[in-house]
C-alpha cells in the first residue's frame, strides 16, 4: 500500500511483542512515514465478554471446546479462554522508544444495554434448595410475578452431558416455576471452555436469547465464582434471595 502511494494506513492486530511491532515501524520509516500506536487497554473480563459475543455471532450458539479446536484453524473468532490469559501473561506493552511518535492508551467502554428484561441468576444447587423451602419459594414467586426471569447454572465436572441434561429436565419438571437451566461438564483447572463460571458464556447466551439486560439483573450467590462473574458483567450480587422490593 505504501509503495502504491498510500500515506495513511491503519493496521489492526494484536502485536504482542516489541519484535512484531518493529517490523511495522521499520517499514513505515523506509517509506518516510511516522507511526502512532493506539493501545486499547481492555481488561480480561471485558475481553472474555467480547470474545463470547463474537463466537455466538459466528456460531449461533456458544461453541464447545471441540468445535473451537476444529473451527479455530480457519476462523480467528474461535478461540479458547487460555489464549487470552496467555496473551495477558506474555504481552510486552508498547513504549515510545520503540520508534512511535506517540503511544495512546484507550480504555474500553461498553455500550449501554437496551434490553427489556431482567433476570435472577442462581447456581442450580442453590436454586434447588430454595425451591424446596416454602418461605423461599414464596419470595421467589413474588420476583417472578414482577416480571423477573430465572436462570440457573449447574457445574457437573466429568459427568456425561446426557446424564446432566436428564438431571436438569427432571428438576425443571419438579419446579413450580419457569427457569432456564444451563450446565458445564468440564473439569477444574485451567479453563478449556467458555461455560464454566466465572466465565459467563452460558449466561450471555441466555441474555441474548431472552433479551435480558445483565447490568439490571442480579446474581444470587456468595461463591467466589459468583462474585467474579457479577463484577465482570457489571451485575448486582446478593448472598441470598430476599423479598422483592
Buried (B, 14 or more C-beta within 10 A) or exposed (E): EEEEEEEEEEEEEEBBEBEEBEEBBEBBEEEEBEBEBEEEEBEEBBBBBBBBBBBBEEBEEBBBBEBBEEBBEEBEBBBBBEBBBEBEEEEEEBEEEBBBEEBEEEEEEEEEBEBEBBBBBBBBEBBBEBBEEEEBBEBBEEBBEEEBBBBBBBBBEEBEEEEBBEBBEEBBEEBEEEBBBBBBBBEEEEBBBBBBBBBBBBBBBBBBEBEBBBBBBBBBBEBEBBBBBBEBBBBEBBEEBEEBE
